[in-house]
Structures are given as C-alpha cells and as structure tokens.
C-alpha cells in the first residue's frame, strides 16, 4: 500500500523540533552530577530534537530531512540552550510544554508513518517506523546520558500513545480516508492518550514472571459402597 506523505509547514516542524530539544535540555539539566557543559547540552538538544527523524530516515534509507536545510540544527541548539538557562521559567509552564510535547509526538508519528507508506512499506512496518520517529529522540537522549532508556520502564504511555495514533492512521488510510484527515486524527488520538496518561498516571503493567501453577484440587467423592473386611 502506498500513500502520499503528510507534510506540515517548515515553521511548524521547527517548533516541534524545538520543543523536543527544549524538553531534552530541561531533562539533562536536572542531573547536576553529570556536569554537562554548553556543548554537551547542545548535543543533547540536537539528539532529542531531530533524533527521531534521523532514525526514521535511516530505517527508510532516505536522505535525512534534518540535514537538508540550515534551519534544523541551529533551532535545536538554541532551544536546548534556552531550556538549560531558563529551566525554572519553563517548568512553571509545564502544562503547556507537556501539551506541546504530546502534540509533537503525534506530528512526528504521522509524518513517519505516511512517509513509510509512501515508500511502499506494509502497514505494520509503517506503524513501527512512525513510533520510532515519535520516540527516537528520547531514546538517543537517554543513551547519551548513559541512563536506563525511559521508554522501556514503567511510566506514562509515551510509545503506546504514538502506536495507537499511527495504527489509527494506517486503518483510516486502508479505508481510503484522505491522508490529511487520517494524519490529523492520528495527531489527536496520540495527543489525547498521552495527556490522559500524564494526568491520571496511566502506565502498562510491570513485567511479572509466572509463578508455579497450582495443581487443581479435585473434590473427593464419597464411595458409593464400602468393602467389608473379612477379618472383622
């Protein structure tokens, strides 16, 4: 199945990338023991902002969009430095940042999925590419900070929200819904699930190993007759 690529204006894409970089820098600034300098913060910002898109384009073997113009890298660096210097100010705007972050996940997921579909990938791999595009930046951030990857631990539904949105997009495209409408629905579904997960603390169940399966206890039946003892 093929489809056209869902595109957004350059300014909107730059805002989305900037929000990702801002989040990454604010996250990194909380680890004082890492003693990151300005270059380190800039690298974290670049990785968080454009990491998902880079991983998407690597999987699809296409030229990286983030390297096609002069705008993306400076935007990520500036946003990261602002996130570090004005971390206290932005934390007061946490609800707004959380909303923009959820919106960014949906946009990156929609762009990645439609790009995969346009190149002829089947539905399931297209959803996978969309999820990687949405959450790849956070994975690179944690790798660079030598932290356990947050995506793999109990927490708010980050990748699940992206997966639900991108899967909805693929189903709608299969039903011949216009790609623009399907992408908007994807963004809305992803954003709502992400915000609800943050608001109510939703998470997937923690992994558990199966305990020893108890043997079934069958009720004892009383004998219908009793054999007498001949010695009695």
C-alpha positions in Angstrom: 0.0 0.0 0.0 1.3 3.5 -0.9 0.1 6.9 0.2 1.2 10.5 -0.1 3.4 12.0 2.6 1.7 14.1 5.3 3.6 17.4 5.5 3.4 20.4 7.7 4.8 23.9 7.2 8.5 24.3 7.9 7.8 26.7 10.8 5.6 24.1 12.5 8.2 21.4 12.0 10.9 23.7 13.5 8.6 24.4 16.5 8.1 20.7 17.0 11.8 20.0 16.8 12.5 22.9 19.2 10.0 21.6 21.8 11.8 18.3 21.7 15.2 19.9 22.2 13.8 22.1 25.0 12.5 19.0 26.8 15.8 17.2 26.3 17.8 20.1 27.7 15.5 20.6 30.7 15.7 16.8 31.4 19.5 16.8 31.2 19.8 19.9 33.4 18.3 18.0 36.3 21.4 15.8 36.5 23.9 18.0 38.2 26.3 15.2 38.8 26.8 14.8 35.0 28.5 18.2 34.9 27.4 18.9 31.3 28.9 21.9 29.6 27.3 24.1 26.9 28.5 21.7 24.1 27.0 18.7 26.0 23.7 20.4 26.4 23.7 21.4 22.7 24.4 17.8 21.7 21.6 16.5 23.9 19.3 19.1 22.4 20.2 18.1 18.8 19.8 14.4 19.6 16.4 14.8 21.3 15.0 17.2 18.7 16.0 15.5 15.4 16.9 12.0 16.7 13.5 10.5 15.8 13.6 11.9 12.3 17.2 10.7 11.8 16.3 7.2 12.9 13.2 7.2 10.7 15.2 8.2 7.6 17.9 5.7 8.4 15.3 2.9 8.6 13.8 4.1 5.3 17.2 4.6 3.6 16.4 8.2 2.6 18.4 11.4 2.9 17.9 12.9 6.4 15.5 15.8 6.3 17.2 17.4 9.3 20.3 17.8 7.2 18.6 19.1 4.1 18.4 22.7 5.3 20.3 25.1 7.5 17.4 25.6 9.9 17.0 22.4 12.0 20.4 22.1 13.7 20.5 25.8 14.8 17.0 25.6 16.0 17.8 22.6 18.2 20.9 24.2 19.6 19.1 27.5 20.5 16.2 25.7 22.0 18.5 23.4 24.1 20.5 26.4 25.5 17.3 28.2 26.3 15.9 25.1 28.0 19.1 24.9 30.2 19.3 28.6 31.0 15.6 29.2 31.6 14.7 25.8 33.1 13.0 27.3 36.1 10.8 29.5 33.9 9.8 26.7 31.6 9.0 24.4 34.5 6.3 26.9 35.5 4.9 26.4 32.0 5.0 22.7 32.4 1.3 22.1 31.4 1.9 24.0 28.1 5.2 22.2 27.5 3.6 18.8 28.2 0.8 19.6 25.7 3.3 20.7 23.0 5.3 17.6 23.6 2.3 15.4 23.2 1.4 17.2 20.0 4.9 16.8 18.8 4.8 13.1 19.3 1.6 12.9 17.2 3.1 15.0 14.4 6.3 13.0 14.2 4.4 9.8 14.3 2.1 10.9 11.5 4.9 12.1 9.3 7.0 9.0 9.8 4.1 6.6 9.1 2.9 8.4 6.0 6.5 8.6 4.7 6.9 4.8 5.2 3.5 4.2 3.4 4.5 6.4 0.5 7.6 4.3 0.0 5.5 1.1 -0.2 6.1 -0.4 3.3 3.3 -2.6 4.6 1.1 -1.4 7.4 2.8 -3.0 10.4 6.3 -1.8 9.5 4.9 1.6 8.7 3.5 1.8 12.2 6.8 0.8 13.6 8.6 3.5 11.7 6.1 6.0 12.9 6.6 5.1 16.5 10.4 5.2 16.1 10.0 8.6 14.5 7.9 9.8 17.5 10.1 8.5 20.4 13.5 8.1 18.8 14.8 11.4 20.3 14.1 10.3 23.9 16.0 7.0 23.2 19.1 8.8 21.9 18.9 11.3 24.8 19.0 8.5 27.4 21.8 6.7 25.6 23.9 9.9 25.5 23.3 10.5 29.2 24.1 6.8 29.9 20.7 6.4 31.6 18.3 3.4 31.5 16.0 4.0 28.5 12.9 5.5 30.0 10.8 4.1 27.2 11.4 0.6 28.5 10.4 1.2 32.0 7.1 1.7 33.8 5.8 5.2 33.1 3.3 7.3 31.3 2.2 5.9 27.9 4.7 7.5 25.5 5.2 4.9 22.8 1.8 3.4 23.4 0.2 6.8 22.5 2.3 7.0 19.4 1.4 3.4 18.4 -2.3 4.0 18.9 -2.2 7.1 16.8 -0.1 5.7 14.0 -2.2 2.5 13.9 -5.4 4.6 13.6 -3.8 6.4 10.7 -3.0 3.2 8.9 -6.5 1.9 9.4 -8.0 5.1 8.0 -5.7 5.1 5.0 -6.8 1.5 4.3 -10.4 2.7 4.4 -9.5 5.3 1.8 -9.8 8.3 4.1 -7.8 11.3 2.8 -4.3 11.3 4.1 -4.6 14.8 5.6 -7.7 13.8 7.6 -6.1 10.5 8.7 -3.0 12.3 9.9 -5.0 14.9 11.9 -6.9 12.0 13.6 -3.6 10.4 14.3 -2.3 13.5 16.0 -5.5 14.0 18.0 -5.5 10.3 19.2 -1.8 10.4 20.2 -2.2 13.8 22.0 -5.3 12.7 23.9 -3.8 9.4 25.1 -0.5 11.0 26.1 -2.2 13.8 28.1 -4.6 11.4 29.8 -1.7 9.2 30.7 0.2 12.1 32.3 -3.0 13.4 34.0 -4.1 10.1 35.6 -0.7 8.3 35.8 -1.6 5.6 33.4 1.1 3.0 32.6 1.4 -0.5 31.4 1.6 -3.3 34.0 5.1 -4.1 35.3 6.6 -7.3 34.0 5.9 -10.4 36.1 7.1 -13.9 35.9 4.6 -16.7 36.1 4.6 -18.4 39.5 4.3 -22.1 40.0 1.0 -23.1 38.6 -1.0 -24.7 41.4 -2.4 -28.2 40.8 -6.1 -28.4 40.6 -7.7 -29.8 43.7 -10.5 -32.1 42.8 -13.2 -32.7 45.4 -13.1 -36.1 47.0 -16.1 -38.2 46.2 -17.6 -40.4 48.9 -17.5 -44.1 47.9 -20.9 -45.4 46.8 -20.3 -48.6 48.7 -17.9 -50.0 51.3 -16.0 -53.2 51.1 -16.2 -55.1 54.3 -13.1 -56.5 55.9 -13.5 -60.3 56.1 -11.2 -60.5 59.2 -13.6 -58.4 61.2 
